[in-house]
Amino acid sequence: MKNLTFLVAAYMVIWGGLFFYLIFVSGQQRKLTQRVKVLEELLKEKERQ
């Protein structure tokens, strides 16, 4: 029974880590998407000139 407790604890740590990693990656993706939009706008503005 003691081993089962460790197994459950290990799965909780792994799933928790994965969850926070995915949140972090999602935030980075959002930032990169915003930066690409800004760069596209600057490029369009430069092409107009």
C-alpha positions in Angstrom: 0.0 0.0 0.0 2.9 2.3 0.7 4.2 1.9 -2.9 0.7 2.8 -4.2 1.0 6.1 -2.3 4.3 6.9 -3.9 3.0 5.9 -7.4 0.0 8.3 -7.0 2.2 11.1 -5.7 4.6 10.6 -8.7 1.7 10.7 -11.2 0.4 13.9 -9.5 3.8 15.6 -9.8 4.2 14.5 -13.4 0.7 15.7 -14.4 1.1 18.9 -12.4 4.5 19.6 -14.1 3.0 18.9 -17.5 0.0 21.2 -16.8 2.2 24.1 -15.8 4.6 23.5 -18.8 1.7 23.6 -21.2 0.5 26.9 -19.6 4.0 28.3 -20.0 4.3 27.2 -23.6 0.8 28.6 -24.4 1.9 32.0 -22.9 5.0 32.0 -25.0 3.0 31.1 -28.1 0.7 34.1 -27.5 3.6 36.5 -27.1 5.2 35.2 -30.3 1.9 35.6 -32.2 1.6 39.2 -31.0 5.2 39.9 -32.1 4.6 38.4 -35.5 1.5 40.6 -36.0 3.5 43.7 -35.0 6.2 42.8 -37.5 3.7 42.2 -40.3 2.1 45.6 -39.6 5.6 47.2 -39.7 6.4 45.4 -43.0 3.1 46.5 -44.6 3.7 50.1 -43.5 7.2 50.0 -44.9 5.9 48.6 -48.2 3.4 51.5 -48.5 6.2 54.1 -48.5 
